[in-house]
């Protein structure tokens, strides 16, 4: 197999463990108990070691440029002139201003607010969105992604505002082809490009990254996507259990089956 995960999927974990132990010459300890908390970024201020502060800001699809009404590039350039700490990129395409002293924090806060980099104006849906570059940069892309997802999110925001989900975090991702560079297959809502303006829609990924999603509808254009998702989002706002995530809800309500193992991904 080309990937180790396929070998394990084919032979099973016990076989792999036995093979590793035979080469090591000793038995491995039993797996330690762990709890997977989250794979999202912790937006806002966090206090770390040495009484230093860190601020995680939302950067839409990781693109540092000035947008109308949102001067991201200008703001970061001005912050860089006074920031004495570091800049850290996150796996979710965002940015952390790290190691800010208590004395410098008020000035950084002031500049974040001035350049609208304080995250306060964004919906939970937008702050959990991610897209790959796709067209025109990527030669594999069959549809738009980075240039299109923000406008689709804006239209979905009209729906979530209407149904009272503005502040609810829902992971939504888009790619221009099935290779999945924005990790769409673990999103609660995902769009995978098939051709220009047409996407396969996936639902039911685990919010914390613990479960793959499942194909819901194929070859959908924007109008059909919005028409299909609106009643589901409305139902989620009215019928969800306490603390229930959107991905869990669509499985409980039967929109898609849960993907329990990799082999189940294509089992509709």
C-alpha positions, 0 to 999 in steps of 0.5 A: 500500500502507498500509505501506512493507514491503508495497510492497517485498514487492510490487516488490522491494528493487532497485526501491525502491533505484532509486526512492530513488536517482533522487530523491536524485540519487546512488547509495547505497553497498552495504549494510554487513555486520552481525550481528544478535546479540539482541533480548532484554534482558540481565538482571542487572548490566552495567557501562557508561560512567563505571564506572556499573552498570545492573541489568535486572530482570524485570517480568512483562508490564510490570505494576508491582504487588504480587503474592502473594510478589512485592512488585514495586511496594513494592520499586521504591518503596523503591528509588526512595527511595535510587536516585540514577540513573535508571529505563529501560523496555525494549521487552520490558516490563522495567525497568533501574535505570541509572547506579548507582555502585560505592558504591551498588551493594551497597545496591541489591543488598540491596534487590533480593534483599529484594523478590525483584527480582534475577531469580534465582528465574525460569525461562528460559521466564518471563523470555522471556515477553510478553503484551499487555493484552487483556481487560478493557482492550482493546476488540479482544481476543477472549481473555485474554492478560496475565491468563492467560499467567502461569498457562499459563507456570506449567503449562509450567514443570512440563513444562520442569522435568521435561525439564530445561529450567528455565534454557533461554531460550525466547521465548513470547508471547501476544496477545488478538487477531491484531493482535499487540501483544506481537510474537507472530509472532517468538516461538519459541512464540506464542498468538494469541487467537481466542475466550475460552480458545481460541488459535492456536499458532505455532512456529518464530520466531527466538530473536534476532528474525531469523525469523517463526514459522508457524501450527502448530495452530488453535483450541486450548484449554489442555489441548490446548496442554499435551498438544501441547507436552509431547512437543515440549519433551521431544524438544527436551531430548533431540535438540537440537544443541549451542546449538540454539534451540527455534525452530530445532529445531522447524523442523529436526524438521519441526513447521513450515516456516521462514518465509524471507520475509513472503510465506511466512508463510501457506504451511503 
